Amino acid sequence: MPRQANALSAERMKELARAGAEKVLNELRADIIAIERTFPELALPAKRRAVAKTIKRVSQRGSKMSAAARKAVSERMKKYWAERRRAKAKLK
């Protein structure tokens, strides 16, 4: 079956799906705000919101050391502690 000339590419479909999802998400957030204003007792306490934001921020951290970086740090620290032991031995 030949493809139609006006068929959307997978990338374009993904862009449209993302735009639609963003719109729905924004509408849901607006609904939540309206509900919380109408029924303030249903709103999350500020402390819980802060905790949730912190957890999210920590989970988004992505900078992890590579194996080579860990090895380099290990070698530097071994050298550092060897020098400290030598200096301590000289004092005795």
C-alpha positions as CSV (number, residue, x, y, z in Angstrom):
1,M,0.0,0.0,0.0
2,P,1.7,3.3,-1.1
3,R,2.1,6.1,1.5
4,Q,0.0,9.1,1.1
5,A,1.7,12.4,0.3
6,N,0.1,14.1,3.3
7,A,1.0,11.4,5.8
8,L,2.7,12.7,9.0
9,S,6.2,11.5,9.9
10,A,6.8,9.8,13.2
11,E,8.7,12.8,14.4
12,R,5.8,15.2,13.5
13,M,3.3,12.9,15.2
14,K,5.4,12.9,18.3
15,E,5.6,16.7,18.3
16,L,1.8,16.9,18.0
17,A,1.3,14.4,20.7
18,R,3.6,16.3,23.0
19,A,1.8,19.6,22.3
20,G,-1.5,18.0,23.0
21,A,-0.2,16.4,26.3
22,E,1.2,19.8,27.4
23,K,-2.2,21.4,26.8
24,V,-4.0,18.8,28.7
25,L,-1.5,19.0,31.6
26,N,-1.9,22.8,31.8
27,E,-5.6,22.4,31.8
28,L,-5.4,19.9,34.7
29,R,-3.1,22.2,36.6
30,A,-5.6,25.0,36.2
31,D,-8.3,22.7,37.4
32,I,-6.3,21.8,40.5
33,I,-5.7,25.4,41.3
34,A,-9.4,26.2,40.9
35,I,-10.3,23.3,43.2
36,E,-7.7,24.3,45.8
37,R,-9.1,27.8,45.8
38,T,-12.6,26.6,46.2
39,F,-11.7,24.0,48.8
40,P,-8.5,25.2,50.6
41,E,-8.6,22.2,53.0
42,L,-7.8,19.9,50.0
43,A,-4.6,21.7,49.1
44,L,-1.3,20.0,50.0
45,P,0.5,21.8,52.9
46,A,3.4,24.0,51.8
47,K,5.8,21.7,53.6
48,R,4.7,18.6,51.6
49,R,5.0,20.6,48.4
50,A,8.6,21.6,49.3
51,V,9.5,18.0,50.0
52,A,8.0,16.8,46.8
53,K,9.9,19.5,44.8
54,T,13.2,18.5,46.6
55,I,12.6,14.8,45.9
56,K,12.0,15.6,42.2
57,R,15.1,17.8,42.0
58,V,17.3,15.2,43.6
59,S,16.0,12.5,41.3
60,Q,16.7,14.6,38.2
61,R,20.3,15.0,39.0
62,G,22.2,13.1,36.3
63,S,25.8,13.9,36.8
64,K,27.5,10.7,37.8
65,M,31.1,10.0,37.7
66,S,32.5,7.8,35.1
67,A,34.7,4.8,36.0
68,A,37.8,6.8,34.8
69,A,36.9,9.8,37.0
70,R,36.4,7.5,40.0
71,K,39.7,5.9,39.4
72,A,41.4,9.2,39.1
73,V,39.9,10.4,42.4
74,S,40.9,7.1,44.0
75,E,44.5,7.5,42.9
76,R,44.7,11.2,44.1
77,M,43.2,10.2,47.5
78,K,45.6,7.3,47.9
79,K,48.5,9.7,47.2
80,Y,47.1,12.2,49.7
81,W,46.7,9.7,52.5
82,A,50.1,8.2,51.9
83,E,51.7,11.7,52.3
84,R,49.7,12.3,55.4
85,R,50.9,9.0,56.9
86,R,54.5,9.9,56.0
87,A,54.2,13.3,57.6
88,K,52.7,11.8,60.8
89,A,55.5,9.2,61.0
90,K,58.1,12.0,60.8
91,L,56.5,13.8,63.8
92,K,56.9,10.7,66.0
